[in-house]
Amino acid sequence: MRILVTGGAGFIGSEYVRGLLGGQLDGSGEHTVTVYDKLTYSGNLANLAP
């Protein structure tokens, strides 16, 4: 499944992305996740590093 996450570099978005990739949120198998974030005050690339 292909998933687009807007605001994925913020705290909540990055936790959601980790959950998707770790299989914790949806048991339907493998995901391709694309993160789209404007990287303003709350977006941080370091949140996506792990």
matplotlib code that plots the C-alpha trace (Angstrom):
import matplotlib.pyplot as plt

x = [0.0, 1.3, 0.7, 1.3, 1.8, 1.6, 3.4, 5.4, 8.5, 6.7, 6.5, 3.0, 3.6, 7.0, 5.5, 2.7, 5.3, 7.3, 4.2, 3.3, 6.7, 7.0, 3.7, 2.1, -0.8, -2.0, -1.5, -2.1, 1.6, 4.3, 3.9, 5.6, 5.5, 6.1, 6.5, 5.6, 6.5, 7.1, 9.7, 8.7, 8.6, 7.7, 9.0, 12.5, 14.3, 15.9, 12.5, 12.6, 16.2, 15.3]
y = [0.0, 3.5, 6.1, 9.9, 11.5, 15.2, 16.8, 13.7, 15.4, 16.7, 14.7, 13.2, 12.6, 10.9, 8.6, 7.7, 6.9, 4.7, 2.9, 2.3, 1.0, -1.1, -2.8, -1.6, 0.3, -1.8, -5.5, -5.4, -6.0, -3.9, -0.1, 2.5, 5.7, 9.2, 12.1, 15.6, 18.4, 22.1, 21.9, 25.1, 25.6, 22.0, 19.9, 18.5, 16.0, 14.5, 13.1, 10.8, 9.5, 6.4]
z = [0.0, -0.9, 1.9, 1.8, 5.2, 5.4, 8.3, 8.8, 10.1, 13.2, 16.4, 15.9, 12.1, 12.7, 15.3, 12.9, 10.1, 12.5, 13.4, 9.8, 8.9, 12.0, 11.3, 14.6, 13.1, 10.2, 9.7, 6.0, 5.0, 3.5, 3.0, 0.9, 2.9, 1.4, 3.9, 2.8, 5.2, 4.9, 7.6, 9.4, 13.2, 14.2, 11.3, 11.9, 9.7, 12.8, 13.7, 10.7, 11.2, 13.1]

ax = plt.figure().add_subplot(projection="3d")
ax.plot(x, y, z, "-o")
ax.set_aspect("equal")
plt.show()
